[in-house]
Structure formats: structure tokens, C-alpha cells
Amino acid sequence: MLLDEYQKGWALRCLREAIDEVKMAKRDSRALGLIVDALRKAQAAVYYSLGEPSLIERIVEETTEGGLPPKNPILRFLVYMEETIKRLEHMREVYGDAAVIDETDRIISMASKIVSLLTSIEN
């Protein structure tokens, strides 16, 4: 899968914004609402780096609804990411701020690795 400059640009921008929002949330607890937004941006970055985001989103939704764990490691990560974002959107109070930030760091780190790998492939 080769990326065009548009997809690559959006992938890198979304990832950069996600990382910045997490940094803000870590510095100021009043900004913890940015965590879910940062996760969605990291998710969008991976989607852009894989191709057409709406198509990738549909594949993830269908896989999630299917209930079977995917064999493809990137798809498995995308399903995990979607499920985690949904869980964290509604349960930040239950998990606590530190746990939410730790989970967010792990997801954004993995998203960053995927985006870096896919955007570094030369056309």
C-alpha cells in the first residue's frame, strides 16, 4: 500500500495533534477531556496511513461486529483501539486519570509506530 502525499500529510498531522493533546492533558488535569480527542486523532492517523479512512473505519466496524478476533495484527490493533476509545469515553471516572493516561500513551505509541512505518515507505 503506497500513500499519496495527501494521506501522508493528514496521517502525520493527526498524529502530531494527538501527541500535543496528550502532553497538554498531562500538564493540566483540567485538559483531561482532550484524551479521547487525542485517541480519535491517533486513530485517524493510522486510518490515513492505511488508505481511505472511511473504508478502514468500515472494515474495523464490521470486524468488531463479527465478534471474532482478527488474524491481521494491524486490524487487531485497530479493533482494540476502537474498543478502548469507546470504553474510555464513558468510564474515565472508573479507571482514574493515571490509568487513562497510561492506556492513552500505549495506544498513541503503537499508532505512532504504525504511522511511521507506513509513511516511511517510498513510492
Summary of the structure (lengths in Angstrom):
residues: 123
radius of gyration: 14.4
end to end distance: 9.2
largest distance: 45.4
contacts: 367
relative contact order: 0.18
helix: 85%
strand: 0%
